[in-house]
Amino acid sequence: MVTGGAGFIGSHVARALKEEGHEVLVVDDLSFGKRENIPEIDLEVVDIRDEKIHGIFRDFSPHYVFHLAAQIDVRRSLREPEVDAAINILGTLNLIKASISTGAKKFIFASTGGAIYGAVENATEKSPPRPECPYGVTKLTCEHYLRNFYLWEGLPFTALRLANVYGPRQEPRGEAGVVAIFSLHIKENKRPKLFGYGKLIRDYVYVEDVVRAFILSMEKGDGEIINIGTGKKTTNGELWELMKKLSGTQLEPILEEKKKGEIDFYSLSIEKAKRVLGWEPQYSLEEGLKRTLAYFGVCTRVQ
């Protein structure tokens, strides 16, 4: 079962599992996900907080639960922390309880890196968590719940703290990532905004690399919290310059101050992912951006 499986990362996970021969069921309320992202995969349209979830679990009886459904908009979490908590905490608890009652083998959770660590460079899993927004608080809370249910109910889990994931099918509107937003601006010939005056540092990881980490977690990393990123620091200004070069656009960015809730910098250490999962990223930022720009219909200039 893949919750949020009609969305950006979830649809890539669901398709990869299907291609490997697994029977896959997607649970998604389609508030942001799209049916066309998973055309050949079974879908239950339901909110993860709904009691109907328990009947779906009984009928499908999943061996593995990949939980990617979430409220992920940092700014919305600041405006409506109660909504953020209801979806991310109560929804996750509903899924955990259903997993336990139907004997799931493992619960694999999409957590967050930057929103949990705060402004930390090369953060390791032992770095003190210092979430600076309610969204990060809810993800950290879910990790604690997973530890408790592993301890007391025997439900194995792996929590993957994801860096800034980008790639095809990322929605360029709403709570989208900056790569999708920049891609749309290039396509529509609109000047992009560089918040933090182009100096915000992030760790950008390509979606296909992230998918491999999820699949490896089926058999590895029980009870572990693991960073999934690249360990490389890139400013949003550098990101724009690379996308500008690859696309051939002449657009000049608009520099603005950072938005409320955004951190100035972070990057993730991936040494534990290498050790525990045998995982490391295979796509360079340039290669991932080429593939993403091609998806958005923006011609890439091969160097």
Solvent accessible surface area in square Angstrom, and as a share of the most:
residue,aa,sasa,rsa
1,M,11,0.05
2,V,0,0.00
3,T,0,0.00
4,G,12,0.12
5,G,0,0.00
6,A,0,0.00
7,G,15,0.15
8,F,33,0.14
9,I,30,0.15
10,G,2,0.02
11,S,0,0.00
12,H,13,0.06
13,V,0,0.00
14,A,0,0.00
15,R,81,0.30
16,A,19,0.15
17,L,7,0.03
18,K,89,0.38
19,E,151,0.68
20,E,104,0.47
21,G,67,0.65
22,H,75,0.34
23,E,141,0.63
24,V,8,0.04
25,L,14,0.07
26,V,0,0.00
27,V,0,0.00
28,D,10,0.05
29,D,63,0.33
30,L,62,0.31
31,S,76,0.49
32,F,118,0.49
33,G,10,0.09
34,K,88,0.37
35,R,97,0.35
36,E,119,0.53
37,N,15,0.08
38,I,0,0.00
39,P,83,0.52
40,E,147,0.66
41,I,5,0.03
42,D,97,0.50
43,L,34,0.17
44,E,71,0.32
45,V,92,0.53
46,V,14,0.08
47,D,42,0.22
48,I,9,0.05
49,R,98,0.36
50,D,51,0.26
51,E,128,0.58
52,K,139,0.59
53,I,0,0.00
54,H,32,0.14
55,G,21,0.21
56,I,21,0.11
57,F,0,0.00
58,R,166,0.60
59,D,130,0.67
60,F,51,0.21
61,S,55,0.35
62,P,5,0.03
63,H,108,0.48
64,Y,41,0.16
65,V,0,0.00
66,F,3,0.01
67,H,3,0.01
68,L,23,0.11
69,A,19,0.15
70,A,30,0.24
71,Q,12,0.05
72,I,84,0.42
73,D,27,0.14
74,V,40,0.23
75,R,81,0.30
76,R,67,0.25
77,S,0,0.00
78,L,57,0.28
79,R,159,0.58
80,E,56,0.25
81,P,60,0.38
82,E,114,0.51
83,V,36,0.21
84,D,1,0.01
85,A,35,0.27
86,A,23,0.18
87,I,30,0.15
88,N,4,0.02
89,I,29,0.15
90,L,106,0.53
91,G,0,0.00
92,T,2,0.01
93,L,29,0.15
94,N,13,0.07
95,L,0,0.00
96,I,0,0.00
97,K,116,0.49
98,A,0,0.00
99,S,0,0.00
100,I,51,0.26
101,S,86,0.55
102,T,31,0.18
103,G,57,0.55
104,A,10,0.08
105,K,114,0.48
106,K,5,0.02
107,F,0,0.00
108,I,0,0.00
109,F,2,0.01
110,A,9,0.07
111,S,5,0.03
112,T,14,0.08
113,G,0,0.00
114,G,5,0.05
115,A,17,0.13
116,I,0,0.00
117,Y,0,0.00
118,G,1,0.01
119,A,42,0.32
120,V,34,0.19
121,E,82,0.37
122,N,91,0.47
123,A,1,0.01
124,T,57,0.33
125,E,36,0.16
126,K,193,0.82
127,S,18,0.12
128,P,76,0.47
129,P,63,0.40
130,R,150,0.55
131,P,36,0.23
132,E,99,0.44
133,C,10,0.06
134,P,34,0.21
135,Y,21,0.08
136,G,0,0.00
137,V,73,0.42
138,T,5,0.03
139,K,8,0.03
140,L,25,0.13
141,T,38,0.22
142,C,1,0.00
143,E,0,0.00
144,H,87,0.39
145,Y,82,0.31
146,L,2,0.01
147,R,100,0.37
148,N,75,0.38
149,F,47,0.19
150,Y,79,0.30
151,L,125,0.62
152,W,186,0.65
153,E,100,0.45
154,G,50,0.48
155,L,6,0.03
156,P,30,0.19
157,F,1,0.00
158,T,0,0.00
159,A,0,0.00
160,L,0,0.00
161,R,10,0.04
162,L,15,0.07
163,A,9,0.07
164,N,45,0.23
165,V,16,0.09
166,Y,4,0.01
167,G,0,0.00
168,P,21,0.13
169,R,40,0.15
170,Q,18,0.08
171,E,53,0.24
172,P,22,0.14
173,R,140,0.51
174,G,63,0.61
175,E,38,0.17
176,A,21,0.16
177,G,22,0.21
178,V,38,0.22
179,V,3,0.02
180,A,0,0.00
181,I,57,0.29
182,F,2,0.01
183,S,0,0.00
184,L,25,0.13
185,H,41,0.19
186,I,19,0.09
187,K,121,0.51
188,E,69,0.31
189,N,113,0.58
190,K,112,0.48
191,R,125,0.46
192,P,0,0.00
193,K,96,0.41
194,L,6,0.03
195,F,44,0.18
196,G,12,0.12
197,Y,118,0.45
198,G,9,0.08
199,K,151,0.64
200,L,12,0.06
201,I,40,0.20
202,R,27,0.10
203,D,0,0.00
204,Y,12,0.04
205,V,0,0.00
206,Y,8,0.03
207,V,0,0.00
208,E,64,0.29
209,D,0,0.00
210,V,0,0.00
211,V,5,0.03
212,R,65,0.24
213,A,0,0.00
214,F,0,0.00
215,I,31,0.16
216,L,52,0.26
217,S,0,0.00
218,M,18,0.08
219,E,134,0.60
220,K,87,0.37
221,G,10,0.10
222,D,73,0.38
223,G,24,0.23
224,E,56,0.25
225,I,15,0.07
226,I,0,0.00
227,N,0,0.00
228,I,0,0.00
229,G,0,0.00
230,T,25,0.14
231,G,33,0.31
232,K,146,0.62
233,K,106,0.45
234,T,17,0.10
235,T,28,0.16
236,N,10,0.05
237,G,15,0.15
238,E,96,0.43
239,L,0,0.00
240,W,1,0.00
241,E,94,0.42
242,L,37,0.18
243,M,0,0.00
244,K,34,0.14
245,K,83,0.35
246,L,0,0.00
247,S,19,0.12
248,G,24,0.23
249,T,19,0.11
250,Q,147,0.65
251,L,21,0.11
252,E,95,0.43
253,P,25,0.16
254,I,60,0.31
255,L,101,0.50
256,E,58,0.26
257,E,119,0.53
258,K,83,0.35
259,K,70,0.30
260,K,163,0.69
261,G,24,0.23
262,E,42,0.19
263,I,17,0.08
264,D,67,0.35
265,F,64,0.27
266,Y,8,0.03
267,S,2,0.01
268,L,0,0.00
269,S,11,0.07
270,I,14,0.07
271,E,103,0.46
272,K,34,0.14
273,A,0,0.00
274,K,78,0.33
275,R,171,0.62
276,V,39,0.22
277,L,0,0.00
278,G,60,0.57
279,W,1,0.00
280,E,95,0.42
281,P,34,0.21
282,Q,131,0.58
283,Y,55,0.21
284,S,64,0.41
285,L,43,0.21
286,E,53,0.24
287,E,64,0.29
288,G,0,0.00
289,L,0,0.00
290,K,37,0.16
291,R,112,0.41
292,T,1,0.00
293,L,0,0.00
294,A,65,0.50
295,Y,109,0.42
296,F,18,0.07
297,G,57,0.55
298,V,14,0.08
299,C,113,0.68
300,T,40,0.23
301,R,126,0.46
302,V,114,0.65
303,Q,125,0.55
